Amino acid sequence: MALIETNFDSVEALNKAFSKDVAQRLSQGIQQNGRASLVVSGGRTPAAMFNQLSKQPIDWQNVDITLADERWVDQDDAASNEAMVKRELLINEANRANFYGLKTSASDANNAVEELNQQLEKMRTPFDVLILGMGEDGHTASLFPCSEQIKQGLDTQEPSDYIAVTPTTAPNQRMSLTLKRLLQSKKVFLHLTGEAKKAVLSEALKNDDPLEMPIRAVINQTDVELMWAP
Ligand SMILES: O=C(O)[C@H](O)[C@@H](O)[C@H](O)[C@H](O)COP(=O)(O)O
C-alpha cells in the first residue's frame, strides 16, 4: 500500500483542487449507486476546505455525510466537531446533504457504541470518500496512541464499527470509527497543512509500529493520498 503525495503551493490552491476532487468522486458515487457517502474529520484543518466543498454543484440530497470521530461534548461546546461541520460544510449547496452525527445523549460514549453501529448501517459501504487528519502525536480519527483503547481500535478483527476512546494527552472522551471501518473506503485522503504536520508524517513513514503512531496503520493497509500545503 502506498502514500501518494499531492503538494500545493498554498492552502487556497489546495482547498480549490481538493473540494473539486471530492465533489467529483461523490457525483460518480451517486451516478453508480444512487447515493454517495462522505466521512470527514474534525479539528481545525478542514474548515476552509469544507466551505469550498459546500459550494460545489452536485446532487447533495443524495449524499450522506458523517464524522470519522467526535469529541464527547455538546454542540454548544467549541470542541464539537458536529457544530463545526454544520457551520462550515452543511451550508450553501451542501445544506441539502444528509448528516449523521455521532454525539448522543449518553453521558459515557461507551453507552452509545451500539446505537451508532446501527446508525452506520444506513450509509453506503464502502465509503466513497474518507478524509482523515492527523495530530502531532500521529493519531488519526480519535485513535490516540496514548489511550488504553488503542489496541482494540487498531485491531482489524474488531467487530465494532465504533470505539469510545479516552485520550490521556488530549481533552474529552471521544467516539471514533475503528481502523477496520476506516479502511472500508474507496478513497482515503490525508489532509494536512503546515511544515510541522509534514515533519510528523515523515517521522511516521520511518518506522512501522502503529501503536506508536496510529496513522501508520492506515498508510500500511490502504492507499492514501496526502493533500498538503504549507
Ligand atoms: O476530532 C479530531 O480531533 C480529529 O478528527 C482529529 O483526528 C484531527 O483530524 C487531528 O487531531 C488534527 O487536528 P487539527 O486539524 O486541529 O490539527
The ligand as an SDF file (V2000), in Angstrom:
LIG
                    3D

 17 16  0  0  0  0  0  0  0  0999 V2000
  -11.6310   15.3990   16.2460 O   0  0  0  0  0  0  0  0  0  0  0  0
  -10.4490   15.4120   15.9820 C   0  0  0  0  0  0  0  0  0  0  0  0
   -9.6070   15.9460   16.7080 O   0  0  0  0  0  0  0  0  0  0  0  0
   -9.9840   14.7900   14.7300 C   0  0  0  0  0  0  0  0  0  0  0  0
  -10.8180   14.3570   13.7900 O   0  0  0  0  0  0  0  0  0  0  0  0
   -8.5290   14.5340   14.6430 C   0  0  0  0  0  0  0  0  0  0  0  0
   -8.1340   13.3030   14.1810 O   0  0  0  0  0  0  0  0  0  0  0  0
   -7.9000   15.6570   13.8500 C   0  0  0  0  0  0  0  0  0  0  0  0
   -8.0170   15.4130   12.4850 O   0  0  0  0  0  0  0  0  0  0  0  0
   -6.4620   15.8430   14.2400 C   0  0  0  0  0  0  0  0  0  0  0  0
   -6.3900   15.9760   15.6280 O   0  0  0  0  0  0  0  0  0  0  0  0
   -5.8610   17.0710   13.5980 C   0  0  0  0  0  0  0  0  0  0  0  0
   -6.4990   18.1990   14.1180 O   0  0  0  0  0  0  0  0  0  0  0  0
   -6.2040   19.6570   13.6070 P   0  0  0  0  0  0  0  0  0  0  0  0
   -6.7160   19.7320   12.2160 O   0  0  0  0  0  0  0  0  0  0  0  0
   -6.9590   20.5260   14.5550 O   0  0  0  0  0  0  0  0  0  0  0  0
   -4.7290   19.8260   13.6930 O   0  0  0  0  0  0  0  0  0  0  0  0
  1  2  2  0
  2  3  1  0
  2  4  1  0
  4  5  1  0
  4  6  1  0
  6  7  1  0
  6  8  1  0
  8  9  1  0
  8 10  1  0
 10 11  1  0
 10 12  1  0
 12 13  1  0
 13 14  1  0
 14 15  2  0
 14 16  1  0
 14 17  1  0
M  END
$$$$
